[in-house]
Amino acid sequence: MRRRMSRIEWAAACVAALASAGYAAETLRIRVEGPAMDVRDVPVCVGVDMPGGANIAGMGVELRNAANGVTVPGQFVIGEDGKAQLWWVMVEAKAGQASEWEARVDPSVKEDWKAFSWKDTQGRWLDLQRDGRPVTRFMYEYDESSSQRRFETYKPFLHVYGINGQRLTNGPDGQGEYTAKAVLYPHHRGIFIGWNKLSCGGRNYDLWHMPNVEQVCREVRTVAAGPVLARSIAMVDWRDAEDKPIIVEERITTVYRQDDPVDVLIDVVSKLKAVGGDVLLGGDPEHAGFQYRAHDDVAKGPKEGKARYLFHAEGIDASKDTDLPWVGMTYGLGINSYSVLLMDHPDNPGPNRYSAYRDYGRFGAFFVKEIPAGRTLVLKYRLWVTHAGLNRSGCAARDAVFDKPLEARLITR
């Protein structure tokens, strides 16, 4: 069956026609306000009204810092409102220092920047690559042909890759393919979301261990891929034992270019709509919320590779303290070491609790919240995965620009 294109996909498909129609190259001047603290690899976005409402997603863009001449790639993306957004990543932003940029928009610009690309293994997973190197893999398969296959596929999740394609996250078997290999807590899978005590219509459901319920991805589509970012949208039904949706989730995942190609910056926006009645998201920090689980080899590996946690201040007890703005985790995997910074957006419900104490590397943000029938709860998280270490000031700076993105505006065009 041929799928109808979404509005965003249709807008992106207009690019070739627009370029062939003789779109005139132009230069935009943009001012970006400075951050509160020095920070690196900051995604920046400015809205651009194109003549006649033209959509120019995918058109060649190069940005030049007017002060130091540094050039970086730009990328047009069609936003949820159908309007054009120009995105780029500032390699370095100094505290309190505004910057001006010249963006050359030209259909004839040849992309020499290493770009993101998608590769779909139909019915199983969606791979994101950068210049041919694996970055993420979204596992969306659902197979109920046997109890084992259902166990292996009862929730969609995201894998992340590191040095030389090393997989950093856990799957149901610890390796990513489906085998009988024993795994510690195999229901912990990569980057995932769920609640072990979800109630609706007088019934309780465990959408964490999935004893007789599941999260089924009924559609996944890619809406952007270029030198700056890649974005996908998954529609996921949180179903009861009768296969009726309790929640319909729209999961928007965006991966941004980083100066170090091994580093991965990920935004996850999860829109949870209560379709089966009033929903209460409940449970506890160890079995609910938005989570990251390191590869199973961390659990089985040597003591020096176990997970260690970094907080925004000394003396934090994650089992008691609430509303932590971010948590960092570092762990060893083979001969390499990786760190993950998980940022909780202030618009998310509170008080939040982080489960950030397990040495096998599962941590995440949890809260209790009611979603009235027919209403949608929007959740926003950001993860930075790096092979470099973490420090408190650097984490705070990254969290600050997630909470409040840098302000960018057009000066002239």
C-alpha distance (Angstrom), angle and dihedral (degrees) to the residues before:
residue distance angle dihedral
M1 . . .
R2 3.76 . .
R3 3.81 113.1 .
R4 3.79 119.8 -135.5
M5 3.80 113.7 -118.9
S6 3.79 117.7 -109.6
R7 3.80 120.4 -123.3
I8 3.80 90.5 -102.4
E9 3.80 92.8 49.9
W10 3.79 91.1 47.4
A11 3.80 90.6 51.8
A12 3.79 90.9 51.5
A13 3.80 90.2 49.4
C14 3.81 89.4 59.8
V15 3.80 91.3 69.4
A16 3.79 98.2 87.0
A17 3.77 92.0 48.3
L18 3.80 91.3 48.2
A19 3.81 92.8 51.1
S20 3.79 93.0 47.1
A21 3.80 89.4 49.9
G22 3.79 89.0 67.2
Y23 3.82 103.0 -102.7
A24 3.80 106.5 -164.3
A25 3.80 115.5 -119.1
E26 3.78 114.7 -119.4
T27 3.79 141.6 176.3
L28 3.80 121.8 -127.1
R29 3.80 122.8 -158.8
I30 3.79 114.6 -147.5
R31 3.81 133.5 -175.3
V32 3.80 120.6 -152.2
E33 3.78 120.4 -166.4
G34 3.80 117.1 -130.9
P35 3.81 124.2 -104.0
A36 3.79 125.2 -114.9
M37 3.82 90.8 -113.3
D38 3.79 135.8 21.9
V39 3.80 108.7 -85.0
R40 3.81 138.6 169.9
D41 3.80 135.2 -142.6
V42 3.81 96.6 17.7
P43 3.82 119.0 176.2
V44 3.81 110.8 -133.2
C45 3.79 128.8 -170.5
V46 3.80 134.9 -171.1
G47 3.78 127.5 -179.2
V48 3.81 116.3 -122.8
D49 3.82 123.2 -163.6
M50 3.76 105.5 -149.3
P51 3.81 122.3 -153.7
G52 3.77 112.0 -86.4
G53 3.79 91.0 3.0
A54 3.80 90.9 -71.6
N55 3.79 117.9 176.6
I56 3.78 115.2 -137.3
A57 3.79 104.4 176.1
G58 3.79 110.6 155.0
M59 3.80 95.9 20.9
G60 3.80 116.6 138.7
V61 3.81 113.9 -93.8
E62 3.79 131.0 174.0
L63 3.79 122.9 -173.9
R64 3.78 125.0 -156.4
N65 3.79 125.7 -164.5
A66 3.80 104.1 -127.2
A67 3.82 93.0 -148.0
N68 3.80 103.5 49.0
G69 3.80 104.3 12.7
V70 3.80 94.8 -120.4
T71 3.81 110.9 156.5
V72 3.79 127.1 -152.9
P73 3.81 133.6 171.7
G74 3.77 122.2 -97.1
Q75 3.77 129.8 -155.9
F76 3.78 133.0 -161.8
V77 3.79 115.7 -138.6
I78 3.79 128.5 -178.2
G79 3.82 108.9 -123.0
E80 3.79 126.7 -142.7
D81 3.81 88.1 -93.8
G82 3.81 90.2 58.7
K83 3.82 93.1 -111.7
A84 3.80 127.7 125.1
Q85 3.79 119.9 -99.6
L86 3.81 124.4 -170.1
W87 3.79 112.1 -144.8
W88 3.78 131.7 -172.0
V89 3.80 137.5 153.2
M90 3.79 120.8 -118.9
V91 3.79 106.9 -141.9
E92 3.79 90.4 -154.9
A93 3.80 132.7 12.3
K94 3.80 120.5 -175.5
A95 3.79 123.0 -143.0
G96 3.80 112.3 -93.5
Q97 3.82 93.9 -5.2
A98 3.79 117.6 123.2
S99 3.79 117.4 -151.8
E100 3.78 134.6 -156.1
W101 3.79 124.0 -143.9
E102 3.78 136.3 -167.2
A103 3.80 113.2 -146.2
R104 3.81 115.4 -161.8
V105 3.79 108.4 -155.2
D106 3.78 111.3 -167.2
P107 3.84 132.2 149.9
S108 3.78 88.3 -145.4
V109 3.82 94.9 58.2
K110 3.79 108.1 120.5
E111 3.78 113.0 -138.8
D112 3.80 108.2 -125.3
W113 3.81 92.3 160.7
K114 3.79 118.8 104.0
A115 3.79 102.7 -104.6
F116 3.79 138.3 -161.9
S117 3.80 120.0 -107.6
W118 3.80 135.8 -177.2
K119 3.80 129.2 -129.1
D120 3.80 119.0 -175.5
T121 3.80 122.7 -158.6
Q122 3.77 93.1 -158.8
G123 3.77 114.7 -116.3
R124 3.81 94.9 1.6
W125 3.79 117.8 55.9
L126 3.79 146.1 -19.0
D127 3.81 117.5 -131.0
L128 3.79 125.3 -155.4
Q129 3.81 116.6 -157.9
R130 3.79 134.1 -177.8
D131 3.77 113.3 -151.6
G132 3.80 88.0 -21.7
R133 3.83 94.9 -50.9
P134 3.85 118.1 119.5
V135 3.80 114.4 -109.1
T136 3.83 107.1 163.0
R137 3.80 139.5 -8.9
F138 3.82 121.2 -154.1
M139 3.80 109.2 -151.4
Y140 3.81 105.7 -151.4
E141 3.82 104.5 152.8
Y142 3.81 119.7 127.4
D143 3.81 118.1 -170.1
E144 3.81 121.9 170.0
S145 3.82 96.1 173.7
S146 3.81 90.0 114.5
S147 3.78 138.2 5.8
Q148 3.80 90.0 -107.6
R149 3.80 93.9 51.3
R150 3.80 91.1 46.0
F151 3.82 89.4 52.1
E152 3.79 90.6 50.8
T153 3.82 94.3 49.7
Y154 3.81 108.3 29.8
K155 3.80 95.6 113.9
P156 3.82 134.1 33.0
F157 3.80 116.9 -127.8
L158 3.79 143.4 162.9
H159 3.81 128.5 -110.2
V160 3.82 121.9 -156.3
Y161 3.82 127.1 -153.5
G162 3.79 132.2 -149.4
I163 3.81 139.7 177.0
N164 3.82 113.6 5.3
G165 3.80 90.8 -6.9
Q166 3.81 94.3 -57.6
R167 3.80 109.8 166.6
L168 3.80 110.7 -126.2
T169 3.79 102.0 -172.3
N170 3.78 139.7 68.3
G171 3.80 129.7 -102.7
P172 3.81 131.7 -175.3
D173 3.81 89.5 -85.6
G174 3.81 101.4 29.4
Q175 3.79 92.5 -114.4
G176 3.80 106.9 62.9
E177 3.79 98.1 -114.4
Y178 3.78 119.6 86.1
T179 3.79 114.0 -97.5
A180 3.77 137.0 135.0
K181 3.79 92.9 -101.6
A182 3.80 112.6 140.8
V183 3.79 115.1 -112.5
L184 3.78 131.7 -173.2
Y185 3.83 106.9 -114.9
P186 3.84 95.9 -13.2
H187 3.82 91.4 -170.5
H188 3.83 86.3 73.0
R189 3.80 102.7 88.9
G190 3.79 126.0 175.5
I191 3.80 111.8 -76.9
F192 3.80 108.1 -9.6
I193 3.80 144.4 146.5
G194 3.80 133.9 -141.3
W195 3.80 147.1 123.8
N196 3.79 125.3 -126.6
K197 3.81 93.6 -154.8
L198 3.78 108.1 45.0
S199 3.78 116.1 155.0
C200 3.81 128.8 -164.8
G201 3.80 131.8 160.9
G202 3.77 93.5 -1.2
R203 3.80 93.4 -53.6
N204 3.80 130.8 107.4
Y205 3.80 124.4 -137.4
D206 3.81 134.1 -170.6
L207 3.79 106.5 -142.2
W208 3.80 92.1 170.3
H209 3.81 105.5 58.6
M210 3.85 90.9 23.8
P211 3.84 98.6 -146.1
N212 3.83 94.9 169.9
V213 3.81 102.5 -12.0
E214 3.79 132.5 67.4
Q215 3.77 148.5 -173.2
V216 3.80 108.8 -117.3
C217 3.79 122.0 -167.0
R218 3.81 104.7 -144.5
E219 3.81 96.0 175.3
V220 3.78 138.1 14.4
R221 3.78 124.4 178.4
T222 3.76 137.0 173.5
V223 3.79 117.4 -129.1
A224 3.81 103.7 173.3
A225 3.80 141.8 20.3
G226 3.78 126.4 161.4
P227 3.80 144.2 114.7
V228 3.82 94.2 -58.1
L229 3.80 108.7 35.0
A230 3.78 147.3 -7.2
R231 3.81 124.3 -147.9
S232 3.79 134.7 -169.6
I233 3.80 133.5 179.7
A234 3.80 123.1 -149.7
M235 3.80 125.5 -170.9
V236 3.80 109.3 -149.7
D237 3.81 127.1 -174.7
W238 3.81 115.8 -150.2
R239 3.82 97.5 -151.3
D240 3.79 135.3 -164.9
A241 3.80 126.2 -137.5
E242 3.82 90.1 -81.5
D243 3.83 90.7 54.8
K244 3.81 91.9 -109.8
P245 3.82 117.4 139.2
I246 3.78 116.9 -109.6
I247 3.80 92.6 175.7
V248 3.78 130.5 14.1
E249 3.80 109.9 -151.7
E250 3.78 127.9 -160.6
R251 3.81 105.7 -161.0
I252 3.81 114.4 -166.3
T253 3.80 114.2 -170.0
T254 3.81 121.7 -171.5
V255 3.80 124.7 -175.9
Y256 3.82 118.2 -164.9
R257 3.78 131.7 -153.2
Q258 3.81 114.4 -102.9
D259 3.80 127.2 -163.8
D260 3.80 90.4 -120.4
P261 3.82 104.6 57.5
V262 3.81 91.5 -147.3
D263 3.81 92.4 60.5
V264 3.80 118.7 87.8
L265 3.83 126.0 -157.6
I266 3.81 112.5 -167.0
D267 3.79 132.2 -175.9
V268 3.80 117.6 -164.7
V269 3.81 119.3 -169.1
S270 3.79 112.1 -174.0
K271 3.81 117.0 -169.1
L272 3.81 110.2 -165.6
K273 3.81 115.3 -165.8
A274 3.81 118.0 -169.5
V275 3.81 103.9 -135.2
G276 3.82 100.8 158.6
G277 3.82 97.9 55.5
D278 3.80 134.0 -77.8
V279 3.80 109.3 -13.0
L280 3.80 128.5 -156.7
L281 3.80 116.0 -161.6
G282 3.79 105.1 -152.1
G283 3.77 143.3 150.2
D284 3.78 131.7 91.7
P285 3.83 137.1 -61.9
E286 3.80 93.1 -98.5
H287 3.80 95.3 54.3
A288 3.77 107.1 29.5
G289 3.78 145.3 47.2
F290 3.80 135.1 39.9
Q291 3.79 110.1 -27.0
Y292 3.81 146.1 -176.5
R293 3.80 120.0 -156.3
A294 3.79 121.3 -167.6
H295 3.80 121.9 -138.5
D296 3.80 115.4 -70.5
D297 3.81 90.1 -115.7
V298 3.82 86.8 74.5
A299 3.80 89.0 62.2
K300 3.81 92.3 47.5
G301 3.79 97.9 36.5
P302 3.80 133.4 91.4
K303 3.78 124.2 -63.0
E304 3.81 93.8 -107.3
G305 3.82 89.7 61.0
K306 3.79 95.7 54.0
A307 3.78 119.7 118.4
R308 3.80 119.8 -86.0
Y309 3.81 124.5 -169.4
L310 3.79 134.8 -140.0
F311 3.82 123.9 -161.0
H312 3.79 134.3 -167.2
A313 3.82 91.7 -105.6
E314 3.78 140.3 19.2
G315 3.78 118.9 -92.9
I316 3.82 97.2 30.3
D317 3.81 115.2 156.7
A318 3.80 105.3 -161.9
S319 3.80 91.1 -165.4
K320 3.82 89.9 62.7
D321 3.81 111.8 16.5
T322 3.80 118.9 86.1
D323 3.80 138.8 -156.5
L324 3.80 96.1 31.0
P325 3.84 107.3 176.1
W326 3.81 93.9 -143.2
V327 3.78 143.7 -12.8
G328 3.80 129.0 -150.4
M329 3.79 126.3 -153.7
T330 3.82 129.9 -168.6
Y331 3.81 125.2 -167.8
G332 3.78 140.9 165.0
L333 3.79 124.4 -118.2
G334 3.78 116.4 -178.0
I335 3.79 108.0 -48.7
N336 3.82 92.4 -22.7
S337 3.78 134.8 82.0
Y338 3.79 125.8 -147.7
S339 3.79 136.6 -172.6
V340 3.79 131.1 -155.9
L341 3.80 125.1 -161.3
L342 3.82 113.0 -162.3
M343 3.81 115.7 -164.7
D344 3.80 123.9 -164.9
H345 3.82 113.8 -153.0
P346 3.84 116.2 -127.2
D347 3.83 89.9 -128.2
N348 3.81 89.3 66.1
P349 3.82 117.5 98.0
G350 3.77 119.4 -87.4
P351 2.86 162.1 -102.7
N352 3.78 88.6 46.7
R353 3.79 126.5 -167.5
Y354 3.78 124.9 -157.8
S355 3.77 120.0 -146.5
A356 3.79 94.2 -148.3
Y357 3.80 108.9 147.5
R358 3.81 109.0 76.4
D359 3.81 110.7 114.1
Y360 3.82 93.1 -148.9
G361 3.81 89.8 69.2
R362 3.81 109.7 -105.5
F363 3.80 112.5 136.0
G364 3.78 138.5 147.5
A365 3.81 151.0 139.6
F366 3.81 123.0 -79.8
F367 3.81 136.8 -174.4
V368 3.81 139.9 161.1
K369 3.79 116.6 -119.6
E370 3.79 141.3 158.8
I371 3.81 119.7 -135.4
P372 3.84 111.3 -161.1
A373 3.78 116.2 -134.6
G374 3.78 111.7 -79.4
R375 3.81 93.6 12.1
T376 3.81 127.3 114.9
L377 3.80 127.2 -135.4
V378 3.82 113.2 -154.1
L379 3.82 117.2 -153.0
K380 3.82 125.3 -171.6
Y381 3.80 127.1 -164.6
R382 3.79 135.3 166.0
L383 3.81 128.0 -159.2
W384 3.78 128.1 -168.9
V385 3.81 112.9 -163.9
T386 3.80 115.1 -169.2
H387 3.79 141.9 161.9
A388 3.81 88.1 -139.9
G389 3.78 122.5 85.0
L390 3.80 127.5 -99.7
N391 3.78 130.0 -116.4
R392 3.76 127.5 -171.8
S393 3.81 98.3 -118.2
G394 3.80 93.1 47.8
C395 3.80 91.9 50.1
A396 3.80 91.4 48.1
A397 3.82 91.1 51.5
R398 3.81 92.8 50.6
D399 3.78 91.1 47.5
A400 3.82 91.6 49.9
V401 3.81 93.5 57.4
F402 3.81 90.0 46.3
D403 3.80 91.4 53.1
K404 3.80 92.0 44.9
P405 3.83 115.1 16.4
L406 3.79 117.9 -144.0
E407 3.80 111.7 -88.0
A408 3.80 113.3 -116.0
R409 3.80 127.3 -179.6
L410 3.78 138.0 173.1
I411 3.80 114.5 -105.9
T412 3.80 99.0 -178.2
R413 3.77 138.8 -17.5
